[in-house]
């Protein structure tokens, strides 16, 4: 298996959650209210799975290794675009958290902002995923030998193993601050 296999599999789950996010945005508009726990769950998914797990492997492993290669200008530019898109997704997700907190504080106008942010994220991710799957992942594998790809795949598995511990260290830190 090439290292892009797990990344592309992760995309399929992200796409499923994006569909649920679209449904939630529509539901908010119809009922003019939101379940903050649904937004918190969406944010947790985006932050821990889409960003930390998925983008983490891309940025911390694949892109790191590609930076040591003589990339074509097209691949180099695409990689830089992808990194900027990851930053945009993080910032937009942070804005969604702020809008949810505003709503919980009684600002009903925050509903429109949450819908707009959900819509931005659901428009962004399919395009981002297509760019990675079709235009980037497959061609950049040519920069790596089969041995280097196997090593990268092993590093992906090791990366994933550490995430559960990282997540619950943060849970502990957040609980300690609140208690």
N, C-alpha and C positions, 0 to 999 in steps of 0.2 A: 504494500500500500504506500502511495506517495503521501508526504506530510499534508498535502492539501486536502486529502480525503476527510480527516476529522474536521477541518475548517469548513468544508462544504456541507458536511453533515450538520454542523452547528448552525449553519445558515438556514437549514430546513426548519429547525425548531424556532429560530428567530422569526422566520416568516409566519409561522403559526401564531406566535404571540402578537405579531404586528396585526394580523387579522382580528384578533381579540381586541386589540387597542382601537382599531377602527370601529368595532361594534360598541365599545365603551364610549367613544366620542359621540357617536350617534345617539346612544342611550342618554347621555348627559344632556344633549340638546332637546330630546323629546320630553324628558321628565324634569328638566331644569334643576337637577340636583346630581350629586356625585357621592359615591361610596368612597371615602378617603382610603379605606383599606385596599380597595381595588387599585387605586393609584399607587399606594405604597408597594403593592405586590408587583405592579408593572415597573416601578422604579427599581425595586430590588432586582428584578429579572434583567433590566437593561444594564444596571451597574455591575451586578455580579456575573451574569452569564454573557451578555452581548459585549460588554466592555471589558471587564476584568479577565474573564475566561477566554473569550474569543479574540478580542482586540489585543489582549495581553500576549497571547501566543503569536499573533501577527507581529506586533511591535517589538516584543522582547526577544523573539527567537527568529522568525522568518525575516523581518526587515533588518534586524541586526546582522544576520548572515548575508543578506543581499547587499548591505552597505560595504561588505568586504569584497564585492565582485565588481567588475567593470560592466555596469549596466548600460543598456542602450538608453539614449536620452528619453525615449518614450516610456520605458519601464521606470526609470528614475523619476520622471515627472508624475507618473501614475502613483508611485509609492508615496511621494510627497503629498499628492492630493488625498490619498487614503488617510495618511496621518492627520491632515487638517480636517478631514471629515470626521475622524474619531474625536478630535477636540471639539468640533461643533456638536456632535452627539452628546458628549459629556456636559457641555454648557447648556444645551437645550434640556437635557434631563434635569439638571440643577434648577433651571427655571420652572420646570414642571413641579418640582418639590416646593419651590417658593410659592407658586400659585395655589397648590394644595394647602399649604400652611395659611395663606391669606384667606382661603375659603373657610378653613376651620376656625379662623379668628373672626368670622362673621362677614367677610367681604364677599357678597354673592356675585359681584362682578368678576371675581376670579374664575368663575365657571367658564366664561368665554375664553379667558386666557388658557385654561387647561385644555379646552377643546382645540384651540388654535395650536397649542404645543403638541398635543397628541397627533393632530393632523400633519404637522410638520415632520414629526418623527415617522409617521406611517408613510409619508411620501418619500422621505429620505432613504429609509432602510432598503426598500426593494431596488432602488437605483444603485445604492452603494454595494449591495450584494451582487447585483448583475455585473458591476464593474470588476469586482474581485473575482467572481466565478468565471466570467467569460473573457475578460480582457487582461487579467493579471496572473491569477494563480497558475493556470496551466502553462503559459509561456515562460514564467520565471523558473519553473522547475528545470528547464534546460541549463540553467546556470550551475546546477548541482549534479554531482555524480550519484549513482545509486547508493553508494556507501554514505555519502553526506546526507542524502534524503532519509536513509534509515536512522542515522544519528539524530537528525532533526525530529523525526517522528518519536524516537525515544525521549527526547527532551520535552516534546509536547506532553507525553504521558506523565513524566515527572512533574511538569508544571501543573497539570490538572490535580495531581495527588496532593499538592500543597494548598490548594485553594480552600478546601473545607476548613483547614486549620486557620488559615488567614481570616476567613469569614467569621469564625466563632471567636477568634481573638478580638476582633472589632466588636462583636456582640458583647463580649465581656467588658471591654473598655467603655462602651456606651451605657451599659447597665451600671457600672461602677460610678460613672459621672452622675447618673440620675438618682442613685440611692444615697 
